[in-house]
Each structure stands twice: as C-alpha cells, then as structure tokens.
Amino acid sequence: MSENATNIRTKQIYRVTLLGMFVNMLLFAFKLVAGIFGRSGAMIADAVHSASDFVTDVVVLAFVRISAKPRDDDHKWGHGKYETLASLIIGVSLFAVGVDIFIDSAQKINSVIAGEVLPRPGVIAIVAAVVSILTKEALYQFSVHKGKQLDSPSVVANAWHHRSDALSSIGALLGIGAAYFLGEKWRIADPIAAIVVAALIVKVAIDLCRTALAELLEKSLPKEVEEEILSIISAVPNVYKPHNLRTRRIGANIAIEVHIRVNGDMSVFESHEISKEIERSLRSRFGEHTAVAIHIEPLK
C-alpha cells in the first residue's frame, strides 16, 4: 500500500466514522427527548447507549490518525497496532454498556416483583425505537462493508457497536410495545427484553476483545493463511523447504518471517535476488506494507 493509498484509506475511515458520529448525535437527542416525554426508562437507557457510540467514534478517529503515521525511530514496525488498541477499547466500552443495561434491567424486574407498577410509555417512545432500529442497522451494514473493504479492524468493531444499538432498540421496542398495548401486567417485558439484549451486547464485546487481544499478544495468522504464504514462497524458482515460518498482524498489515534453503553454490547476489522475488510475491498478495524477513540457508 503506497503512501497515497494509505492517505486515501485514512480519509475513507474518517468519512465512515464521521457519518456515524453525526447519526449518533441526532439519535441521542431524539431518543432522550422521546424517553423523557414518553415516560420510558428503556428509551432513556437506549439514548445513553447512542451516546456511548458517539464516544467510540471519537476513539476511532483519534487512533486511526495515529495508526496512519509512517514508521519512525521509536516505531520501526509502524503504528498499526494503535488501531487494534482502538478495537479493544471499543470492546471494553461495549462490555460496560451491556453490563450496565443488565444491572439496570434486573433492578426494574425486582421492583416490579416487589409490587411497583411501571409507568405506561408514550407513542413517541415507540416511534423513536423504530427509527433507531432502522437507522442503526443501515449504519451497521454500511460500516461493516467499508471496514472489511478498508481492512480496518476498528471500523468493523465500531460497526458492531452500531448493531448493538439496533439490538438495544429492538429490546426497547418489544418492552415499550408490550407495556403500551398489553396493560400493566406486561410492563415487566421491558426490562426482561433489555436483559436479553444486554447478553447479546456482552457477547459481541467479548468477541471483539478476544480478537484485539490476540493481535496485541502476537497471535499467528490463521493456518490457511500461513499455508498460502508457504505456497507462494515455494512457487519461487530455486527455493527449497521453507520452514520456521512466523507471522503476526500489525494493524491492517502483516509481518512474515521465514527460513528458506537454496543451492549452497549460489552467489550472494543470486540468493539475494531470490529473496527479493519472494518479497515481491508476498507484497503483491498481502499489500505493499507487508513486513518480510527471510533467512537463507544452504541446501544440504
């Protein structure tokens, strides 16, 4: 990936994230007003969830700017893992939101069991939930597509935060709808649905954190990718028995270290040309910023 391509990628990530920030600001304001005037605690909680999305958008923008910086004396492998760190922060924030929704909903269930009657929500709360579901699911689909296209883990992670908000709104809609249409005894459906949604949010958060931690802790690339790497290396003429392969991700890029064997009678120049051909082949497949280190051994 050239410097120009890197700049284009960064700008596209900014556009996707800024769009999400703008939508989250509007939804937060709308859902908060709907929750207050619609007498719906579920909708107010959903508004808080949208506010948390806004915070994670800010995190993505800050860390993507850092990760796009070129290599320097203190970061000879580049700054790609800052983007991975952003994914981890988003996962942790998602987990916190899920746990908070769970605790709040459990407290409401206990209060209903104790005899408290939850207030009937207004129609505006139902409308806000529907608008939120449709808007955030559309934003999720757009963001996850762009995140995969740009190979940006933080954008994909943020896309899941958009979907978690849509799921939260589904739970709110079910609870608000039951409370509005089915009477007092059904108003407990609101916190019950919210607990289910909270469990889904926590699962997504754990998956995001697991993926980010695996990269930060230098987990190797998937087996099928390593097999493809070995196949590319073996296809270069006069290369024998590639071994001791080590791989890892560095943000949107990968690092490859491998040992190869060549004819022991080769000159240094000839073996160096083979190394250059391997590097060209790997970077053609995995990107120009792929870090490649090759150790050459004589064929015995």
C-alpha positions in Angstrom: 0.0 0.0 0.0 1.6 3.3 -1.2 1.6 6.4 1.0 -1.1 7.9 -1.3 -3.2 4.7 -0.8 -2.7 4.9 2.9 -3.9 8.5 2.9 -7.0 7.6 0.9 -7.7 4.7 3.3 -7.4 7.0 6.3 -9.7 9.6 4.7 -12.3 6.9 3.9 -12.2 5.7 7.5 -12.7 9.3 8.7 -15.8 9.7 6.4 -17.4 6.5 7.7 -16.7 7.4 11.3 -17.9 11.0 11.0 -21.1 9.8 9.4 -21.6 7.5 12.4 -20.9 10.4 14.8 -23.4 12.6 13.1 -26.1 9.9 13.2 -25.4 9.1 16.8 -25.7 12.7 17.9 -29.1 13.1 16.2 -30.3 9.7 17.6 -29.1 10.5 21.1 -31.0 13.8 21.2 -34.2 12.3 19.6 -34.2 9.3 21.9 -33.5 11.3 25.0 -36.4 13.6 24.3 -38.6 10.7 23.4 -37.7 8.8 26.6 -38.4 11.9 28.8 -41.7 12.9 27.2 -42.7 9.3 26.5 -42.1 8.3 30.2 -39.9 5.4 29.1 -36.8 4.4 31.1 -35.9 1.9 28.4 -35.7 4.6 25.8 -33.6 6.9 28.1 -31.2 4.0 28.5 -31.2 3.5 24.8 -30.3 7.1 24.4 -27.4 6.6 26.7 -26.3 3.7 24.5 -26.3 6.0 21.5 -24.1 8.5 23.5 -21.6 5.7 24.1 -21.5 5.1 20.3 -20.5 8.8 19.9 -17.6 8.3 22.4 -16.3 5.2 20.5 -16.5 7.2 17.2 -14.2 9.7 18.8 -11.8 6.9 19.9 -11.7 5.5 16.3 -10.9 8.9 14.8 -8.1 9.5 17.3 -6.4 6.1 16.9 -6.8 5.9 13.2 -4.9 9.1 12.8 -2.1 7.7 15.0 -2.1 4.3 13.2 -1.7 6.1 9.8 1.6 7.7 10.8 4.7 6.3 8.9 7.4 4.3 10.7 9.8 6.3 12.9 12.8 5.6 15.2 10.5 4.6 18.1 8.1 2.5 16.0 10.1 0.7 13.4 7.1 -1.6 12.7 4.8 1.3 12.2 1.8 2.4 14.3 -0.7 -0.1 13.0 -1.4 -1.6 16.5 -2.9 1.6 17.7 -5.9 0.8 15.5 -6.1 -2.6 17.2 -5.9 -0.9 20.6 -8.9 1.2 19.5 -10.8 -2.0 18.8 -10.0 -3.3 22.3 -11.2 0.0 23.8 -14.5 -0.2 21.9 -14.9 -3.8 23.0 -14.4 -2.9 26.6 -16.9 0.0 26.3 -19.4 -2.3 24.8 -19.0 -4.7 27.6 -19.5 -1.9 30.2 -22.7 -0.8 28.4 -24.0 -4.3 28.3 -23.4 -4.9 32.0 -24.9 -1.5 32.9 -28.1 -2.4 30.9 -28.3 -5.8 32.6 -28.0 -4.4 36.1 -30.5 -1.6 35.5 -33.0 -4.1 34.0 -32.6 -6.6 36.9 -33.3 -3.8 39.3 -36.5 -2.9 37.5 -37.6 -6.5 37.5 -37.0 -6.7 41.2 -39.1 -3.5 41.7 -42.0 -5.0 39.7 -41.9 -8.2 41.8 -42.0 -6.0 44.9 -45.2 -4.6 43.7 -44.2 -1.4 41.9 -46.1 -0.5 38.7 -44.0 0.8 35.9 -45.5 3.8 34.0 -47.1 3.4 30.6 -44.8 4.7 27.9 -45.9 7.2 25.2 -46.2 6.6 21.5 -43.2 8.8 20.8 -41.0 6.2 22.6 -42.2 3.5 20.2 -41.6 5.8 17.2 -38.1 6.5 18.4 -37.3 2.8 18.9 -38.4 2.0 15.3 -36.4 4.9 13.9 -33.3 3.8 15.9 -33.6 0.2 14.7 -33.8 1.1 11.0 -31.1 3.8 11.2 -28.5 1.9 13.2 -28.9 -1.3 11.2 -28.4 0.6 8.0 -25.3 2.3 9.5 -24.0 -1.2 10.7 -24.4 -2.6 7.2 -22.6 0.3 5.6 -19.8 0.5 8.2 -19.0 -3.3 8.3 -18.9 -3.3 4.5 -16.5 -0.4 4.5 -14.5 -1.8 7.4 -13.8 -5.0 5.6 -13.2 -3.2 2.3 -10.6 -1.0 4.0 -9.2 -3.9 6.2 -9.9 -1.7 9.2 -10.5 -3.7 12.5 -11.5 -0.5 14.4 -14.2 0.4 11.8 -15.6 -3.2 11.9 -15.6 -3.1 15.7 -17.4 0.2 15.6 -19.9 -1.2 13.1 -20.8 -3.8 15.7 -21.3 -1.0 18.2 -23.9 0.4 15.8 -25.6 -3.0 15.6 -25.6 -3.3 19.4 -27.5 -0.1 19.5 -30.0 -1.5 17.0 -30.4 -4.6 19.2 -30.8 -2.4 22.2 -33.6 -0.6 20.4 -35.3 -3.9 19.4 -35.4 -4.8 23.1 -36.7 -1.3 23.9 -39.4 -1.6 21.2 -40.6 -5.0 22.5 -40.8 -3.8 26.0 -42.3 -0.5 25.2 -44.8 -2.1 22.9 -45.9 -4.7 25.4 -46.2 -2.0 28.1 -48.2 0.2 25.9 -50.6 -2.3 24.3 -51.0 -5.2 26.7 -51.5 -3.4 30.1 -49.9 -3.1 33.5 -49.0 -6.8 34.0 -47.0 -6.8 30.8 -44.8 -3.8 31.6 -42.2 -6.1 33.1 -41.5 -7.2 29.4 -39.4 -4.0 29.0 -36.6 -4.9 31.5 -36.8 -8.6 30.5 -36.2 -7.8 26.8 -33.4 -5.4 27.8 -31.6 -8.2 29.7 -31.6 -10.4 26.6 -30.2 -7.5 24.6 -27.6 -6.9 27.2 -26.4 -10.5 26.9 -26.1 -10.1 23.1 -24.1 -6.9 23.6 -21.7 -8.6 26.1 -21.1 -11.5 23.7 -20.2 -9.1 20.9 -17.9 -7.2 23.2 -16.1 -10.4 24.4 -15.6 -11.4 20.7 -14.1 -8.0 19.8 -11.8 -8.0 22.9 -10.7 -11.6 22.2 -9.7 -10.7 18.6 -7.9 -7.5 19.6 -6.0 -9.1 22.4 -4.9 -12.0 20.1 -3.3 -9.5 17.8 -1.8 -7.4 20.6 -0.3 -10.6 22.1 1.2 -11.6 18.8 -1.1 -14.4 17.8 -0.1 -16.1 14.5 -2.2 -15.7 11.3 -4.8 -18.4 10.6 -3.4 -21.7 9.5 -4.9 -21.4 6.0 -3.2 -18.0 5.5 0.2 -19.5 6.6 -0.3 -22.4 4.2 -0.9 -19.8 1.4 2.3 -18.0 2.4 4.3 -21.2 2.2 2.8 -22.0 -1.1 3.7 -18.6 -2.5 7.3 -18.9 -1.3 7.6 -22.5 -2.6 6.5 -21.3 -6.1 9.6 -19.1 -6.5 12.2 -20.9 -8.5 15.3 -22.4 -6.7 13.6 -22.1 -3.3 13.6 -25.3 -1.2 12.0 -26.3 2.1 10.6 -23.0 3.5 10.4 -23.5 7.3 10.3 -21.7 10.7 7.5 -19.5 9.5 6.4 -16.9 11.9 3.5 -14.5 11.3 1.5 -11.8 13.0 -0.7 -8.8 12.3 0.3 -5.2 12.7 -3.0 -3.3 12.4 -4.1 -3.6 8.8 -0.8 -5.1 7.7 1.0 -8.4 8.5 4.6 -9.4 9.3 6.2 -12.6 7.9 9.5 -14.2 9.0 10.7 -17.4 7.3 13.7 -19.5 6.7 14.4 -20.9 3.2 17.0 -23.2 1.7 18.9 -22.5 -1.6 21.7 -24.2 -3.5 24.8 -23.8 -1.5 26.9 -23.0 -4.6 24.8 -19.9 -5.3 26.4 -16.5 -5.1 25.3 -13.9 -2.5 23.9 -11.8 -5.4 21.8 -14.8 -6.7 20.4 -15.7 -3.3 19.6 -12.0 -2.7 17.6 -11.9 -5.9 15.6 -14.9 -4.8 14.8 -13.1 -1.5 13.7 -10.0 -3.4 11.4 -12.2 -5.7 9.8 -13.7 -2.6 9.2 -10.3 -1.1 7.6 -9.0 -4.3 5.3 -12.1 -4.4 4.2 -11.7 -0.8 3.6 -8.0 -1.0 1.7 -8.4 -4.3 -0.6 -10.7 -2.4 -0.8 -9.1 1.1 0.0 -5.5 0.5 3.0 -3.2 -0.1 3.5 -2.6 3.6 3.8 -6.3 4.4 6.9 -6.7 6.6 9.0 -9.6 5.2 12.2 -11.1 6.8 13.9 -14.0 5.1 16.8 -16.1 6.5 18.7 -18.0 3.8 20.3 -21.4 4.5 22.4 -23.6 2.2 20.6 -26.8 0.9 22.2 -29.8 2.5 
